[in-house]
Amino acid sequence: MKVKVILSAIALLCVGFVAQAQSDIKIGYTNVELLMDLMPEMEQIGADIQDYQTQLQTSMQTKAQDFERRVQSYQQAAPTMTEDARAEREQELRRLQQEIQKAEQDAQVAYQRKLQELLEPVQQRVFNAINSVAAEHNYTHVFSEAAGNSPILLYTRDDDKFTELVLAKLGIQIPANPNN
């Protein structure tokens, strides 16, 4: 009988600790993409990255047009060229084509690097605001509702306004209908 009473007391004590631990948990969720989209800097970043992409495309088009001119010139001159001269020009054209392919890959890497460079300060501001709001409002966990393969919070109270709190911290007013 004493053993049952002791085990019951231990079980009640454990349930009490679990209940206490659960009451200390406060989970928030936010939409990082929405926060980023509403940052005032994003319009300028969009324009800057579009300009940069246009510069890269113009450069690649110029190289491609130059290559096409050289191919056409070779095709016109090939019938009158010696075998060695044709082989030399064909090798030169293959080398140019490889250079263009490498330039395209380099341009893609440069574009991604530039985009990250432009976004990094804004991302840092958003994440600093999220951390600040979470600390100020005693959140223990905050999930992104657009987290891809990361865990997604399936339930939260309708009155959880974490995104609005972060926007207020950033000094941004949420539009009437943010999904449009």
C-alpha angles and dihedrals in degrees: 000000000000090000092055091049092049092047091048091050091049090048091050090047091051092047088051091053092047091049090048092049092048093051090055093057116096117178125196132182132202141174107241092187091057091048091050093045091053095050109113092228092062095080091056091043089053091052093045094049091046090053091048092049090050090052091051092047092048091051092049092047091052091052092046092049091049090051092050091051090052092049091050091047090051092048091052094047098038097088092058097041126099118248092254093049091049092049091049093050092046090052090049090050092050089050091050091048090052090049090053091050091050091047090053091052091046090050091053091050091046091050092051091046092050092047091051091047091053095044099043098081091047092047090050091052091049094048091046089052091048091051092046094049091045091053094044093050097040097245113166097190133023122185130193110235090211095049099135108211094359120103112287122211107237099191136030135152115272090234093062102118100174094136091051090049091052091048089051089050088053091047093243124135114220114237119246092252110019095181094068 
